[in-house]
């Protein structure tokens, strides 16, 4: 499965041999809140473009969530964080399990945390 088939920019790298990661990407794309999944990678691409770099995604411990790093053209990490899925399961970003992430206002869908 490649970026084009998943509808993700080629500036976003991920382990294409990791079946669990591929399934999580597919779940996020098929979820009713898939627009937020599209918006977050678009933001990561804009950030990567700022340093002529690339973004890389990994699995996060929270459901439907990802860890990311923006890698500079020179190879060093520039910024890292998470694409965290919020909703009723985590109190809409209240800091409760399973995400343990806090949002300023209630959120539903993926948000970027650094």
Steps between C-alpha positions, in 0.01 A plus 500: 500500500653832399424864577307554177266207568440633851453859382795630702767742377831341397662743749358282779709190561391193694598136527303348213586152628328563833157343450370644828595853392342451156179373661493800736541738203217321319280519812566872535418556132178301521388656829213747495748769604743425218520870402704568812733216395551675166548843661770391746734345239447810283624709793798267548587543131490880538729474805737269311508741207616775739827313553516323160447178689261211543256377762511148638211317672508219756234328707400668825370314805162677481224367270505636142793725595848547357838635607682726254832672446591767245849428370709784355658468158832461684365196685443635851164504675331842498175441689315194628168419658182308443193488279262417782146375444253664740134430564267360762751221574743753657264770624555702180859579594448543875827327587338171593591153376571362249669803339601695812514811276340834581330738258410862580146435379316170443611328178369219287735353242876518453695797633871578498676506837866601539 
